Amino acid sequence: MRRLIQSALALLGFSHLVVAALFMAAPAWSFANVAPFPPFNGHFLADIGAFNLPLGAALLLAARAPERQRTLVGLALLGNVAHAASHLRDAGLHFREGGPGLPGLLLTLVPAALLLAILGLTASLRPEALR
């Protein structure tokens, strides 16, 4: 179980770092291919990347010892839930022409659900049982 949790946290952490790198280094490409929500604002997209950087780093750190890093997982969960709530509020934007559709919406919901499950699993198991 511990290895599965560690792998999931590492994958989520890596995905946040990829978003951070793309949005900071290539905001125009990110707007066209990942987040086509007009109007384009390169500075704002780079800011989104900057905020994803510590989320990714925290999740990678938490992957090393998830049973001892529940606070980091909880903070990343908070960020991902806020992101998912924003997309649910504006779900219509996903389905307009040129929007990311259901895959784009799921890319915000699945990480939040996965982090919630991980937080629950690490709370219900003793640290030695996670090995």
matplotlib code that plots the C-alpha trace (Angstrom):
import matplotlib.pyplot as plt

x = [0.0, 2.8, 4.4, 1.2, 0.6, 4.2, 3.8, 0.6, 2.1, 5.1, 3.0, 0.9, 3.9, 5.6, 2.4, 2.3, 6.0, 5.3, 2.4, 4.7, 7.5, 5.1, 3.1, 6.2, 8.4, 5.7, 2.6, 1.4, 1.7, 0.0, -2.9, -3.3, -2.9, -3.7, -5.8, -7.7, -9.7, -9.7, -8.4, -4.8, -2.6, 0.9, 1.8, -1.2, -0.4, 3.2, 1.8, -0.3, 2.9, 4.7, 1.9, 2.1, 5.8, 5.6, 2.6, 4.7, 7.7, 5.5, 4.0, 7.3, 8.6, 5.5, 6.0, 9.2, 7.3, 3.5, 2.7, 4.8, 3.9, 0.1, 0.2, 1.8, -0.7, -3.5, -2.2, -1.9, -5.4, -6.6, -5.0, -6.4, -9.9, -9.9, -8.8, -11.4, -14.1, -13.2, -13.5, -16.8, -18.2, -17.2, -17.8, -19.6, -16.3, -15.0, -17.8, -17.8, -16.2, -12.4, -12.7, -11.0, -14.2, -14.6, -10.9, -10.0, -12.6, -11.5, -7.8, -8.9, -11.2, -9.2, -6.1, -8.3, -10.1, -6.9, -5.3, -8.4, -8.2, -4.5, -5.1, -7.8, -5.6, -2.7, -5.0, -6.5, -3.3, -0.5, 2.8, 4.3, 1.3, 2.1, 5.3]
y = [0.0, 2.4, 2.0, 2.7, 5.9, 7.0, 6.4, 8.3, 11.3, 11.3, 11.2, 14.1, 16.0, 15.5, 16.6, 19.9, 20.5, 19.9, 22.4, 24.8, 24.5, 24.8, 27.7, 29.6, 28.9, 28.9, 30.7, 31.3, 27.5, 26.7, 29.0, 27.5, 23.8, 23.4, 26.3, 28.0, 30.3, 33.8, 36.4, 35.5, 36.9, 35.6, 37.1, 35.4, 32.1, 32.3, 33.1, 29.9, 28.0, 29.6, 28.5, 24.9, 24.8, 24.5, 22.1, 19.8, 20.0, 19.4, 16.3, 14.9, 15.5, 13.9, 10.8, 10.0, 9.4, 9.9, 8.7, 11.6, 14.3, 14.3, 18.1, 18.6, 16.2, 18.2, 21.5, 20.1, 18.8, 22.2, 23.7, 21.0, 21.2, 25.0, 24.5, 21.8, 24.0, 26.9, 24.6, 23.2, 26.7, 27.5, 24.1, 25.6, 27.0, 23.5, 22.6, 25.7, 25.4, 25.2, 24.4, 21.4, 19.4, 16.6, 15.6, 19.1, 19.0, 15.6, 16.7, 19.1, 16.6, 13.4, 14.9, 16.3, 13.0, 11.1, 13.3, 13.0, 9.2, 9.3, 11.5, 9.1, 6.0, 7.6, 8.5, 5.1, 3.1, 3.1, 4.2, 0.6, -0.7, 1.6, -0.2]
z = [0.0, 0.9, -2.5, -4.3, -2.2, -2.9, -6.6, -6.8, -4.8, -7.1, -10.2, -8.9, -7.8, -11.2, -13.0, -11.0, -11.9, -15.6, -15.4, -13.6, -16.2, -19.2, -17.9, -16.8, -19.8, -22.6, -21.5, -25.1, -25.9, -22.6, -23.4, -26.9, -25.9, -22.2, -20.8, -23.7, -21.5, -23.1, -22.9, -23.1, -20.3, -20.4, -17.0, -15.3, -16.9, -15.7, -12.2, -12.4, -13.2, -10.3, -7.9, -9.2, -8.5, -4.7, -5.0, -7.1, -4.8, -1.7, -3.2, -4.3, -0.7, 0.7, -1.5, 0.4, 3.7, 3.2, 6.7, 8.1, 5.6, 5.9, 6.3, 3.0, 1.4, 3.0, 1.8, -1.8, -1.4, -0.5, -3.6, -5.9, -4.4, -4.9, -8.5, -9.1, -7.5, -9.9, -12.9, -11.6, -11.2, -14.7, -16.2, -19.2, -20.4, -20.8, -23.3, -25.5, -28.9, -28.5, -24.8, -23.3, -22.8, -20.3, -20.3, -19.1, -16.4, -15.2, -15.1, -12.2, -10.4, -10.5, -8.6, -5.9, -5.5, -5.5, -2.8, -0.7, -0.9, -0.1, 2.9, 4.1, 3.6, 5.5, 8.4, 8.8, 8.7, 11.2, 9.9, 10.1, 8.2, 5.2, 4.5]

ax = plt.figure().add_subplot(projection="3d")
ax.plot(x, y, z, "-o")
ax.set_aspect("equal")
plt.show()
